[in-house]
Amino acid sequence: MINLDFITDCLASLNTMRNDVGSMKNINILSDMIKDAILDNQTIYITGIGKPGYIAQKNAATLKSIMVDGQFIDACLAGHGDLGPISIDKPSLLIAMSKSGCSNELYVLFKYMKQLRPKCKIVIICMSNEIQLNKVRSCKDIDFICHIKVDPKELDGYGIVPATSNIIFETIMSTAISGAFNSEELGMINMCERLQKSHPSGTLQSKVTNLLNNLRN
């Protein structure tokens, strides 16, 4: 039988994030970095260790659906020949997700990225405590720490199953990407036009077409 208190705890964690000025400021900065990367036609790489890796794959797909070059990187395989075209010397953005911010596989990836693509900006999204945050701050390869000040209560009640933290990661990424297209430089019409091109059929195509007509009138 499900315990509805777990859902209440999840919503409480989201509200804690929403009400923290520093966390919201960091998400706004992340959104601006995504916006700038899109305007500059850069590749946006997304990665994560463990379950956040699946959130990374989903958001890379979201970027592709709006005609942005979004690529998922498996941080565990990156040092074993999977970096591929990353060694192109052009500006790009790497967004990494880690609850603790202390995943060693990510630090190896950051080092390789800076060696092979020195113009790449590296962002880490984390919910680190103060001790963990000191390690994150010590990494010179990270350009921006999107620190979210929340200690998520996972849905299992024991802090073992990373459910609430993954919901927070997805909320952050969706908010940041949507925020980029709510900017004056890009705008919702731009986003809808991209969606229209990438969804030639289906229900979304008709919804986007109707929304575009409304926005243009």
C-alpha positions in Angstrom: 0.0 0.0 0.0 1.4 3.4 -0.9 2.2 6.0 1.6 0.9 9.4 0.5 3.3 11.1 2.9 6.1 10.3 0.5 4.4 12.4 -2.1 3.9 15.2 0.4 7.6 15.0 1.2 8.5 15.1 -2.5 6.4 18.3 -2.9 8.0 19.8 0.2 11.4 19.3 -1.3 10.4 21.0 -4.5 8.9 23.9 -2.5 12.1 24.2 -0.5 14.0 24.6 -3.8 11.5 27.0 -5.1 11.7 29.2 -2.0 15.5 29.3 -1.8 16.8 32.5 -3.5 20.2 31.1 -4.1 18.9 27.9 -5.8 16.5 30.0 -8.1 19.4 32.3 -9.0 21.5 29.3 -10.0 18.8 27.9 -12.2 18.4 31.2 -13.9 22.1 31.3 -14.6 21.9 27.8 -16.0 19.0 28.8 -18.2 21.0 31.8 -19.5 23.9 29.5 -20.3 21.6 27.1 -22.2 20.1 30.1 -24.1 23.5 31.5 -25.1 24.7 28.0 -26.3 21.5 27.7 -28.4 22.0 31.2 -29.9 25.6 30.3 -30.8 24.6 26.9 -32.3 26.7 25.1 -29.8 26.5 21.4 -28.9 25.0 20.9 -25.4 26.3 17.7 -23.8 24.4 16.3 -20.8 25.6 13.6 -18.4 24.9 12.0 -15.0 25.9 9.1 -12.9 23.4 6.4 -12.0 19.7 7.3 -12.3 20.5 11.0 -13.2 22.1 9.5 -16.3 18.6 8.6 -17.5 17.4 12.1 -16.8 20.4 13.3 -18.9 19.3 11.1 -21.8 15.8 12.4 -21.6 16.8 16.0 -21.7 19.3 15.5 -24.5 16.3 14.1 -26.4 14.2 17.1 -25.4 16.9 19.4 -26.9 16.9 17.4 -30.1 13.1 17.7 -30.3 13.5 21.5 -30.5 16.2 21.3 -33.1 19.1 21.8 -30.7 22.2 19.7 -30.9 21.8 17.9 -27.6 24.0 14.9 -26.9 24.1 12.4 -24.0 27.5 11.4 -22.7 28.0 8.2 -20.6 30.5 9.5 -18.1 31.5 5.9 -17.2 32.5 5.1 -20.8 33.9 8.5 -21.7 37.4 7.6 -20.7 37.3 4.4 -22.7 37.0 5.7 -26.3 33.4 7.0 -26.3 34.2 10.8 -26.4 34.4 10.7 -30.2 33.7 14.1 -31.9 34.1 15.9 -28.6 37.7 16.7 -29.6 36.5 19.4 -32.0 37.9 22.8 -30.9 34.7 24.8 -30.8 32.6 26.3 -28.0 30.1 23.9 -26.3 28.3 23.4 -23.0 28.5 20.3 -20.7 25.8 19.9 -18.1 26.4 17.2 -15.4 24.0 16.0 -12.8 25.1 14.5 -9.5 23.2 14.5 -6.2 26.4 14.7 -4.1 28.5 16.4 -6.7 31.3 14.0 -5.8 31.1 11.3 -8.5 34.7 10.6 -9.5 33.6 9.5 -13.0 32.4 13.0 -13.6 35.7 14.6 -12.6 37.5 12.3 -15.0 35.1 13.4 -17.8 35.6 17.1 -16.9 39.4 16.7 -17.2 39.1 15.0 -20.6 36.7 17.6 -21.8 38.9 20.5 -20.9 41.9 18.8 -22.5 40.1 17.9 -25.8 37.7 20.8 -25.9 39.1 23.8 -23.9 36.4 26.1 -25.1 33.7 23.9 -23.4 31.9 25.4 -20.4 31.2 22.8 -17.7 28.3 23.1 -15.3 27.4 20.7 -12.5 24.0 20.5 -10.9 24.2 19.2 -7.4 22.5 19.0 -4.0 25.7 18.8 -2.0 26.0 19.3 1.7 28.7 21.8 2.8 31.4 19.1 3.1 30.6 17.7 -0.4 30.4 21.2 -1.8 34.0 21.9 -0.8 35.1 19.1 -3.1 33.0 20.4 -5.9 34.5 23.9 -5.5 38.0 22.5 -5.5 37.6 21.2 -9.1 39.1 23.8 -11.4 37.5 22.3 -14.5 34.0 23.3 -13.4 32.9 26.7 -14.8 29.7 27.0 -12.8 28.2 25.1 -9.9 24.4 25.1 -10.0 24.0 24.2 -6.3 20.5 23.5 -5.2 20.1 23.9 -1.5 17.8 21.1 -0.6 18.1 17.7 1.2 15.5 15.7 -0.7 13.4 13.2 1.1 13.4 10.2 -1.2 10.1 8.5 -1.8 11.0 5.2 -0.1 11.3 7.0 3.3 14.9 5.7 3.9 16.9 7.8 1.5 17.9 4.7 -0.6 15.8 5.0 -3.8 16.7 8.2 -5.7 13.2 9.2 -6.7 12.7 12.7 -5.3 16.2 13.8 -6.2 15.6 12.7 -9.8 12.3 14.6 -9.9 14.2 17.6 -8.8 16.8 17.1 -11.5 14.1 16.8 -14.2 12.3 19.9 -12.8 15.6 21.9 -12.9 16.4 20.9 -16.5 12.9 21.4 -17.9 12.7 24.8 -16.1 16.0 25.9 -17.5 15.3 24.8 -21.0 11.8 26.4 -21.0 13.3 29.5 -19.5 15.8 29.8 -22.3 12.9 29.9 -24.8 11.0 32.3 -22.8 13.8 34.9 -23.2 13.5 37.8 -25.6 16.4 36.5 -27.7 14.6 33.1 -28.5 11.0 33.4 -27.6 8.0 30.9 -27.7 7.4 31.5 -31.4 11.0 30.3 -32.1 10.4 27.2 -29.9 7.1 26.4 -31.5 8.6 26.7 -35.0 11.4 24.3 -34.0 8.8 21.8 -32.6 6.7 22.1 -35.7 9.7 21.1 -37.9 10.7 18.2 -35.7 7.2 16.8 -35.2 5.8 16.5 -38.8 2.8 14.4 -37.5 0.9 13.5 -34.4 -1.2 15.4 -31.9 1.7 17.7 -30.9 2.0 19.0 -34.5 -1.6 20.2 -34.5 -1.3 21.7 -31.0 1.9 23.6 -31.9 0.3 24.8 -35.2 -2.7 26.2 -33.3 -0.4 27.8 -30.7 1.7 29.4 -33.4 -1.3 30.9 -35.1 -2.5 32.4 -31.7 1.0 33.8 -30.9 1.3 35.4 -34.4 -2.1 37.0 -34.2 
